[in-house]
Structures are given as structure tokens and as C-alpha cells.
Amino acid sequence: MATEDPSPPLPPAPRKRPATVARQISDVMDLPFTLVACIAIGGGLGYYLDARFHTSPIFTLILGLLGFAAGMIQLVRRLSKDTKDDGAA
């Protein structure tokens, strides 16, 4: 004898609305500023340290490269978050 499950079926999960065009454009326009700001902050701090300690531009190069790496990591994080929010991959 088969017994039926008396619980009602679960309602379907609500679908997320896709991002509006204005939201997508603002996100895309923000990405270059994020990268440039990270490089500028790292390079500026390195320049200050070079001037303070009277060294060749070693701090500027090192901190500028670290700023570039931080900017790239931030870009990848934001782009991967955007693709997860859109429901793709």
C-alpha cells in the first residue's frame, strides 16, 4: 500500500530580476576608476616613502605594482560577483 505525502508542494523560488541597463553601465564605468585609484594610491604612497627616505624609486615601483595587483584582484571579485548575480555560470 502506497502512502502519499500530505505536505503541500513547495512554491517555486522567486527569480531575480536582471540588472537594469543603467545599473550595468554604471558598474562598467566604475571598473577603470577602481583600477586607477589602486595604482595611484600605491604609487603615491611609494613616492612619499622615496622622498622621505631619499631612496631611488624602489618604493614607488614596488607599491605601484602592489596597487596594480590589488586593483586586478578587486576587478576580478566584482566581475565574478556580477556574473553570479546575473545567474550565469
Secondary structure, DSSP 4 states (H G I P E B T S, - for coil): ------SPPPPPPPPPPPPPHHHHHHHHHHHHHHHHHHHHHHHHHHHHHHHHHT--THHHHHHHHHHHHHHHHHHHHHHHHHHHHHT--
